[in-house]
Amino acid sequence: MSRTRTSLLAALALVAGGIGTAAVSTPAHAAVPCTVDYKVQNQWDTGFTAAVTVTNNSAAKSSWSVKWSYAGNQKVTSGWNAKISQSGAAVTAANESYNGSLTTGGSVSFGFNGTYSGTNAVPATFTLDGVTCNVDAGGGSGSGGGSGSGSRVDNPYAGAKVYVNPEWSAKAAAEPGGTRVSDQPTGVWLDRIAAINGVNGGMGLRAHLDEALKQKGTGEEVVQLVVYDLPGRDCSALASNGELGPTEIDKYKTQFIDPIAAILSDPKYASLRIVTTVELDSLPNLITNTGSRATAVPLCDTMKANGNYVKGVGYALAKLGAIPNVYNYVDAGHHGWLGWDDNFAPTADLLKQAATSEGATVDDVAGFITNTANYSALKEDNFTVNDTVNGTSVRQSKWVDWNRYVDELSYAQAFRDKLVSVGFNSNIGMLVDTSRNGWGGSARPTGPGPRTDVDAYVNGGRYDRRINTGNWCNQAGAGLGERPQANPAAGIDAYVWMKPPGESDGSSSAIPNDEGKGFDRMCDPTYTGNPRNNNNMSGALPNAPLSGHWFSAQFQQLMQNAYPPLP
């Protein structure tokens, strides 16, 4: 997870190198109409990343414009959370359509990348709508709240605690027996624009990061975020369709990714290790559910043709990857989706294409995540892909169906090697979501199946009790998997619970909602299937709520069937 850009720490403006912040002295009794906090967060040989926070102490505004001039040859190359233009040394940052309101005492933040040579001094004067502001003094790059190194590491999970989401924890603890797992870390899902500031009175991104600083104490702390709002999102599953239409790539950039980047780049959070899992269940659809395949879906063909999945992922990686303490992990499906030869290598190539688009590079990718919100068993102990029964390969069984992989760990390790071979850095790490792949309880086999034929052998020994590996919605019989842990196996950065156990995958029947979530028949327990699950029953639990909503019956089942078992 090497980076070519190196974070530099500073608390004051430096004459040589010019990193940090500057203070303009203002008498204590003088009225300060506005303050500007300008921080260089990250600087390398020819470029830098800066974050700017403006506080308005005058009358409330419905629009705003901040201006400054550089003393050197600095040039702004890209920005977020503001419309930034430059003429010579003079820079103007104006509000976006969504953040023009600036109340008395209110603040707004934006950020940008720039180039320079020689020195990179902080501008001496800033104006807000033509009025000169005080320049606020404060810590420079790496001066976030709490202690801890704040320096970039190979595996962010190593030696670190992981953030426990208090909202999920409270729901889990309220369930009978739930306190056995309510202290486990889970992912925070940013699955629509409104989630950035919090939905229905819930915690927004800043509230989660502030809480993470409290939990952090004197050690290191990982915060896990799921960045999940691509245009035409998850084109083959209606239950997880998003709010943005297929063509709304600009809205995705300016109203979703840019505001997230502006918050994550706040120096207050520089001591946190922020893991972002980027856009689940989208890019692999362009391989498996397009063109002449029996599994093809028109919306997936549309997203392949317009390129907005690739552009969106590239843009997210570039923006988030520019922040020194952010670690991007890109979705890599799961073995029951991509483990076949005609899916495996083409998906790796597509991921490389996305990771080198829209200004992103492979250095913006810390690793990949598999099995997110899925149920694939971590390791099948009772058979291998190389076994044969009476001369018939396990690959010919109805369950394996010519797949090269029979479990998630072997797939994740092999796919990591493939990703390195197509040009990703050799020290990328994999995450495996083990939140719901335990498959314990009384139905768990204790040994191999009978060798009467290959299907009896595989079905009698497999832990994964789904009807088909293509079944993904609220699966009956599933259990909590391995508890979150760092460095559990070669090439694996961590086992994680990125999908919070107890949150539904989708509703069992159509439920009107304002979240952009449709009804997918794969969540209907009476559904007899489609080509994507070989026309099998869905295996879904009944009476499920909308995706992301609390599903008590599922949570109880997950605890009952946990493996390793709960105490």
Buried (B, 14 or more C-beta within 10 A) or exposed (E): BEBEBEBBBBBBBBEEBBBBBBEBEEEEEEEBBBBBBBBBBBBEEEBBBBBBBBBBBBEEBEEBBBBBBBEBEBBBEBBBBBBBEBEEBEBBBBBBEEBEEBEEEEEBBBBBBBEBEEBBBBBEEBBBBEEBBBBBBBBBBBBBBBEBEBEBBEBBBBBBBBBBBBBBBEBBBEBEBBEBBBEBBBBBBBBBBBBBBBBEEEBBBBBBBBBBBEBBEEEBBBBBBBBBBBBBBBBBBBBBBBBBEBEBBEBBBBBBBBBBBBBBBBBBBBBBBBBBBBBBBBBBBBBBBBEEBEBBBEBBBBBBEBBBBBBBBBBBBBBBBBBBBBBBBBBBBBBBBBBBEEBBBBBBEBBBBBBBBBBBBBBBBBBBBBBBBBBBBBEBEBBEBEBEBEEBBBBBBEBBBEBBBBBBBBBBBBBBEBBBEBEBBEEBBBBBBBBBBBBBBEEBBEEBBEEEBBBBBBBBBBBBBBBBBBBBBBBBBBBBBBBBBBBBBEBBBBBBBBBBBBBBBBBBEEBEBEBBBBBBBBBBBEBEBBEBBBEBBBBBBEEBBBBBBBBBBBBBBBBBBBBEBBE
